[in-house]
Amino acid sequence: MNMNKVSVIIPVYNVEKYLRQCLDSVINQTLQEIEIICIDDGSSDGSWLILEEYASRDYRIRILNQKNAGAGAARNRGLELATGEYLSFLDSDDFFEQNMLELAYAKAKEDDADIVVFRADFYWNNSDYFKPAPWTLQKKRIPAICPFAGTDIMGNPFRAFIGWAWDKLFRTAFIREKGYLFQEQRTSNDLLFVFSAVTDAKRITILDETLAHQRRAISSSLSVTREKSWDCFYYALIALREHLQRVGSFEKFKRDYIDYALHFSLWNINSIKGPAYEKLYNKLKGEWFKELGIEQLNAQDFEVKSEYQQYRYIKRTPFFFYKRLVVIVPIIQKIDSICRYFRDYGMLCTLQYIMGKIKKMVSCKLRRQAAGK
């Protein structure tokens, strides 16, 4: 009889500096009926030796190694081996709260859920600081009653959660019945898996607690070396569209999908560095915006108007000019984000009052300067 309540799948690659904290956060979980499947993805540092050490003293840990093929391939191998009732995924430089699995599993059983979504934050490695990330779970989009179906999410389901696997618990039978797999590419390899599951699921529930911590400020992290895989996000978006078309739900989610495709494309262009920046810019401008369907919609169809404005600016601006003016893009988007926050929480009059005060202060300063004071 299977006694594993949760299988925790951990892809491991050259993380000897952080691996112990990751593993300690799992083996010391208050929920003990778990298995821990660690797939070493061809590490060249001491990661494998650490895995052997931990496996030798905890029978719940299974370790395997493979030639370097990426985290997606490692997670897929872990999926094949998992025997737990639910699945949890953890990157080997991140870590969980000690009671994460117990709370998430209890919530899954209470609501008979296919997916449990909980909160995560960012751990800044260089300053030992935990930074909240409330936007990773947007409660304003979540139905009042749990569990709910992916089709019940209010507004865009691709904006309600982030396409990460490690801030969620998945029912193993649900994942296997649907045949979900991770894309075997360097980055954005969990987007297809997560959003396919979210849009297909009939029973999703929420655990409104911060239970996972993503380590930031690591120079070797895939998330900060995306110039080596600058096109992976595009192939993830295409694969997601193909899944939605295959299961017959694309027409329902079409506008949401295109809105998210623009959002994710702009996030990539706004955060990438190096020679890939120009390559990505020209691909989006010349081909990918059209291929993703963004040209099919009008300004009013997009949730964030500043994103549509940036898209229009990219479409009509050569890269040579764009890169000199792009510094204003995050400022515009920040202002837009603040305005949306005040609007969503019924405080638009407060925002107008603040903006009026700022304008008055600026006017006074300009008058003083003109008077030579």
C-alpha positions, 0 to 999 in steps of 0.5 A: 500500500502506498504510504507516500502522501507527497512526492517532492521532485528536486532537479539539481544542477551545480548548487553545492552552496545552497543544496543543504538548505534546500534539502534540510527544508524538505527532510525536516517537514512536519509531514513525514510521509513523503518521498524526495526524488532528486535528479542530478542534471550532470552537475560538475561541482560537489552537488552529487556528493551532497546528495549521496550524503543525505540519501545515506542517512534518510531512506526517503531520499532517492537520487539519480543522475543524468547527462545535462538536459535541463530542469524540465527533463529532470522534473519529467524523470522525477514524474515517472518515478513518483509514487506520492498522492500529490506532487511538489516541485522545488528548485535546488537553490530554493527552500520551503517553510517547515510546515508547507507540505503538511498545510498544503496536503491538509488543504488538498484533502479538505477540498479534494483539490487537483491543485493547491496554490500558496504564496511565495516570496523572494529571499535575497541571498546577498542581504538575508532579506525576505521580500513579499511578492503578493502579485504571485497570487492575486486574490481579487481574481479568485472566486469567493468559494473554494474549490473552483475551476480554472474557468471560474477565475475572474478575469485573466487566469494567466495573471491570477498565478505565476507559471511556476510549479514550486508554489503549488501542490498537484494531485498526481492522478490528475497530472497523469490522467492529463499527461502533462509534462515539462518542456525540455528547454533551458528556461520557461520550462514550467509555464506549459505544465502549470497553465495547462493544469490551471486552465483544465482543472476542475478543483483548485484551492488556495492556501493564503500563507507564504510557504516557499522562498525563491532565492534571488541575487545569484549570478549563475541562476537561470533566471538572470542568465536568460540571454543564453535562452532568450527565445524559450519563453516564445516556444513556451507560449506557442506550446501553451496555445497548442494545448488550449487548441487541442483540448478545445478551450482556446476560444474561451481563453483567446483574449486572456492568452493574447493579453498574457502573451504580450505581458510575458513578451514585454517582461522578457524584453524589459529584463534581458541583457546582452547581445540577445536584447537586440535579437529578441527586440527584432524578433518580437517586432518583425514576427512574434507579436504577429504570430502570438496574435497580438496584432488581432486585438485593440487597445481596449482588449488589453488589461494593462494599457501601458503594455499595449503602448509599449507594444505599439512603440516597439512596432514603429521604432527601430531598435537603434532609437528604442534602446536610447529611450527605453529607460522611460518604460519602467517608469510609465509602467510603475505609474500605471501599476500605482493607478490600477492599485488605487482604482482596484481598491476604490481609492482613485480620489486619494490618488487624484489628491496625491497627484494634485499635491505633487503638481502643486509642490512642483509648481511652487518649486518652479516659481521659486526657481524663476524668482531666483530663490 
